[in-house]
Amino acid sequence: MKYYSTNGKAPQATLHEAVVKGLAGDKGLYMPEIIKALPKEFYDNIENLSFQEIAYRVADAFFGEDVPAETLKQIVYDTLAFDVPAVPVKDNIYSLELFHGPTLAFKDVGARFMARLLGYFIRQEGNEQVNVLVATSGDTGSAVANGFLGVEGIHVYVLYPKGKVSPIQECQFTTLGQNITALEIDGVFDDCQALVKNAFMDEELNKHMKLTSANSINVARFLPQAFYYFYAYAQLKKAGKADQMVVCVPSGNFGNITAGLFGKVMGLPIKRFIAANNSNNVFYEYLNTGVYNPRPSVQTIANAMDVGDPSNFARVLDLYKGSHAAISAEISGTTYADEQIGETMQQCYAETGYVLDPHGACGYRALSENLKDGEVGVFLETAHPAKFKATVDNILKSDIEIPAKLQAFMKGQKQSVELPKDFASFKEYLLKV
């Protein structure tokens, strides 16, 4: 399989090159030249397959030409060593709980897969160290850091906005040591993301060290996120509720919903998608106006979605050949302020006893307001509510229990390097390591 750049000015790349480079030479994002449809018999029997069996079939469609079957199967099965249950919240609304992995966030799937695939390619290359740069607004950093922890030949630099991730999230990537370095940037997430992208384009830096990204700009990070859309469909089909399935994705950098859109192109019978934004509603505005107007992000209680210029918008545009009409036909949007998110968490808890995190609350509210007769909605509950304990407890007047996995992270000693948000300082730091 070859991969092309969304900007159309870089040479096509192999999967190996696309994963190791992360970003194309023309600053575009890599896209597979073909998205293969899966056969009818797969969908006819999908409810009888395990999560791992489903994911392997999907992975084979993307990566099977480039990775030996047994290696790919091992990568998939090692990645998915946990369940992703679709839990009924109301009769026609399900929560797809993506927080049962090691760091209790949806990004465990893509990060663990990428760590294993990149490790496979690095072993083929020899002894040169690869340096992974990852910008995070919360969960990406912890998932990537833990996915790559101890992987030989790879060093991870996690860039995060100072004071703008939850204390528990921060513990998950600043206490690990070994081959993980946390860089505390005096800015917002978009500043961190810009530093990563500029690093890839800097000739002197790239001569000094081999760089790649583990953000959803990397094909090995975002494509595996398609796995759980197929599994959600299988679970609803088993329950006899998959005929008019609507999926709502709390959306920040748009890698997650893009993976779902890829699944639909592969034949997955999802009726439509809803992209739920917080106050960072650039995509919502695009749907309504046809104009994409990126701007600096604003801080909200759903911090992982605090993105003002979503990288994967380029992939959505490419997938639909730049057609606003085609995108709008497939995806609708919602936007919620902090007050509305808090109200939704309170209401859901009072009516159902289900504890939403602020991101899942955006998805739940969007389905509650937008489902039509006969439709069944699935929203992505992207992280365990305990990762936002102070916020959740304050809104619900509760004291939610911190799972043992999170408690273990909180016992570590924070180690981070503080840097200003200008690229010159970041480059100077990397040139010295």
N, C-alpha and C positions, 0 to 999 in steps of 0.2 A: 504493500500500500504506500502510495506517495502522499505527501502532505504539502499543500500550497499555502501561501500567505494571504490573509484577507486584504492586504494592500496591493497584492499582485505584482510586486516589483522585486521579489527575491526568488532565487532558484527553488524548485521543488526539493523536498527533503525526504529522506527515509524516516521511518518511525524512530530509529536509533538517533538520528540527527535531530529530529523534532523534540524528542524527550530531553536529550542532553543540552541542546541550545535553549529550549524554553520559548524564546521569542525569535521570530524571523529577523533576518538582517535588515529588512525595510521597516521594522517596528510593528509589523502586522502579527496577527495570531495565526497559528497553524490550524488548518482544516483538512480532514481526510478528503481525498479526491472523490471517493465513493462512499455513500452510506448505504450499506447493504440491507435490504429488507429480509426479515426472517420468514421462513415458510409457514404456511397456514397450519400445518400439523403441530408446530411449536406452540402456537396460540391455542389450538384446540385442546392440548393436553397440559398447558402450563400450570394449572392448579394442582397437578399431581407431582410436580417437581420441587426439589428443595431450593432454598435461596441460592446455594452454591451452584447447583446444576443450572438454574436459570442464568445466573451471572456468567458462568463459563460459556454458555451459548452466545450471549451478547458480546463477551470479550473476544471470542473467536472471530466474530464478524468484523471487529476492528483490528485485532492484533494477531490473528491466527496465521497470516501470511509471513509474519516477521519474527514470531517467537515459537519455539517448538511446543507441541501440544502438551507434553507432560510438564514443561516449565510453566506454561501459561496456566495450566490447571492448578499447579502448586501455588502460584502467585495468587490466584483467585481464592482458593480455599484457605490459604493463610490469611489473606486480607479479611475475609468474612467469617471470622471466628466468633461471631455474635449475631443475634437475631435483630430484625427490623420489623417489629409487629405493627399491624394496622389495628388500632384499638378504637372501638366505637365510643364516641363521646355523646352523640345523639343518634337517633334512628338513621338519619341520612348523612351524618358527618363523622368521618373517621380521622384519627390522628395517626400519621405514620411516624412512629417513634424512632428517630434516627440517633438516639442518645445512649445506646447500649454498648458502644465501643469503649476503648481504653480511656479516652478523654471526654466521653459523654457528649459528643457533638457529631453532626452529620459528616463533618470533614474527615473523620477517621477512615471512611471508606476510600475516598480519593487519595488521601495522604499515605495510607498503608499500601495501597496498590502501587502508587508512584514510587515509594521507597523501594519496594521489591523489584519493580521493573527497571528503575534506574540502577539499582545495585547489580542486576543481571547484565546491563549494558556496560557498566563500569568494569566489571570483572573481565569482559571481553577486550577492553581497551588497554589493560595493563595497570601501571602503578600511579598514574597521574591523579592527584586529588581533585575532586569536583566540589565546588562551593555553591551551595544552594542558598539563594536569597529569597526570603519570603516576607511580604508585607502582611500585617494582620490587623483587623479591627477587633479581634478577640479569639475566635475559635480556630481559625486557620493556623495560627502560630502554635497552639498547643497540639493540634492534630499532627502537623508536619514535624514538629520537634520530637514528639513521641514516636511517630512512625519511622523517623530516621535515626533515633537514638542508638548509638553504638554500631551503626552500619559502617563497615570499613571502607575507607577511601572517600568518604563524604563528610563535609563540614557544613553545618546549617547556621545561617545568620537570620534571626527573626527580628524584623523591624516593626516596632509598635508605637502608637501615639501615646506620649506620656500622660498619665492620669485619665485616659479615655477607654481603658478596658477594665473589666471588673477585677477585684483583688484575687478572686479564685482563678479566673482565666490567666492572670499575670503569673500566678504561682506555677501554672502548668508548663510554662516555657522558660522561666527565669531561675528555676531551682534544679535544673537537670545536670548542668555541667557537661563533662565529656566532650562530645563533638557538637554541642549546641551553644551558640552565643546569642544573647539577647541584646538588642540595640534599642534603647529608649529614646525615641525621636521627639524633639520639642515641636510638635505640630499635630496635624490630623492624619487620618488614614490615607487620604489622597496624597499627602506629602510623602508618606512612606512608600506608597505605590510608585510615585514619580521617581524617587531615588532608585528603586529597583530597576525600572525601565531605563533610566539614564545610565545606570551602571552597565547594562547590556550593550549600550550604544557607544561606550567609551573605549576607544582603541587601546589606550595605555593600560587601563584596568584589565582588559581581556588578554593582553599580552602577559600581564603579571600573574593572573590566576584564571582558572577555568570556571566559568559561571553558568548557572542555570537557575530556573525559578521553580518553586513549588506552589505558586499561586494558581488559581484556576485558569490563568493564561496558558499553563502547560497542559498539553493534550492528555498526558498520563494522569493528571489530577482531575480534570473535569469529565472526561469520557466515562470513567468507572461509576460516576454518580448516576449514570443511566440505569445501573443495575437495580436500584431499589424502586424505580418506577414500574419496572416489569414485575417485581415481586409484590408490589402493592396491588397491581392488577390481578395477579394470581390469587392473592388472599381474598379480594373482593369477589372474584369469579367463584371461588370455593364457597363463599357465603351467598351466592346468587344475586350479587348486587353490582356487577361490573358493566351492565349494559350501557348506562349513560354516566360514565365516570368523569368527573371534573376534578382537576388537580390544582390546588392553590399553593404557590411557592412564595414564602417570605423572601424577598429579593433584595440583594445589595450589589454584589459585583456581577451577578447574573450568570455565573457558571452553572449553578444548580438547575435553574429553569432551562438553560440551553441544553443540558444533558437530557432533560425530559423531552424537549422538542426533537432532539436526535432520535429518542425512543419512538416518538410518533412517526417520524419519517421511516423508521424501520418496521412500521406496521402496528405498533402498540395502539390498541383501540381506546385512546383517551379522547373524549369528546372535545374538550377545550381546556385551556389553561387560564389561571388568574395569577397575575404578578402582584403581590401585596407589598407596597412600599410603606416605610415610615415617612417622616417629614422630608426625607431625601427622595423627592418624587420626580426626578428627571425623566424616568421612563414613563410614568403616568402622564406627564405633560406631553411627551412625544406621542403617545397613543391618541391624545385629544387634539393635538395641533399639527402633528406631522413634522414638528421642529425639535431637533435634539439640541438641548441647551445645557451642557454640563457646567457645573459651578462647584465651589468649595462645599464640602459636606458640613452639616450641622450635627451637633451632638444630641442623641436621643437615648431613651432607656432601652431601645432595641439596637444596641451599639454595633452589632455585627453587620447591620444593614446601613450603617452611616457611610455611604459611598456616594459621592457627587458626580463621578464620571466612570460608570461601570465598564470595566475592560471588555467584558464579553458581549456588550452591545454590538461590537464589530462582528461577532460570530452570528448573532441574531440577524443583523442586516444581510450578511453574506448568505445565510441559509435561505432567506426569502428574497434574494436578489434585489435588495434595497427597496422593496415594495412596502410602503406604509399600509396599504390596503390589505395585503396578504398577512402582514404581522398582526394587524388589528383584528383580522378575521379569526386568527388562531388564539390570540392572547387578549384578555381584558385586564384592566388595572384598577387598583384601589390605593388610597393613601390615607394614613392615620397618624394623627398627632399623639403625643405622649398621653394626654388626658383620655383620648379614646382607647388607647391600648390598655391603660389601667382600668377603665370602665369594663372593657371586655374580659379582662382577667377576673375581675370581681364577679361579673355576671355569670361567667362560665362556671366558676367555682361554686357559687350559690345554687345554680340550677342543676349541676351535674356532679359536683365534687371533684372535677378534673382540674389539676393545677397546670396552667399554661405558663410557659416562659414568655417574655415580651415579644419575641419574634413569632412564635407559634400563635400568639394572640392575634397578630395581624392576619395570619392565614385563616384562623377560625372565624374571625369577624367577617372577612371577605366572603367566605362560604355562607355564613348565616344570612348575609344581606343579598347574595347574588345567585344562589341556587334556584333553579327553575323546577317545576313539577316533574317528578320522575327521575331527576338527577340525584346522584350520590356523590358527595364531595370528600376528597382526601386532602388534608392540609399537612404540610411537612412540619413536624415539631422538631426543630433543628438542633436543640440543645436541652440538656436537663435543667429544669428550673433552678436547681441549687447552684448552678453556675452564676446566677444573678440573684443570690440569696437576699441581699440587702433590699434590692428593688422589689422582689416578689413578696418578701415578708412585710415590707412597708405598705404595699398595695392590698395584700390579703389579710393584714393584721395577723400573720401566722408566724410559725417558727419551723420552716420546712427542714427536714432532716438532710444533712449532707452525706451523700453516699461514701462508703469506705474508700472508693477509688479517688474521690476528690480530697478526702481527709489526708490521704497519703501525700499528695502534692503539697498541702498546706504546711507540712512539717519541715519542708526544706528551707534552705537559706537563699534569699534572693541574690542573684548575681546579674548585673546588667551594666552596659556601657551607655552613658548619656551622651547624645550628640545633638547639635542643632539641625535644622531641617534643610540647610543648604547642601547642594551636591558636592561642593569643594571639600567640605569637612568630612563627608561620608567617604569620598574617594581617598582622601589623605589617610583616613583610618584603615581602609582596606589595603592600600599600598604598603602599609607597615606590617600587616599580618603575614 
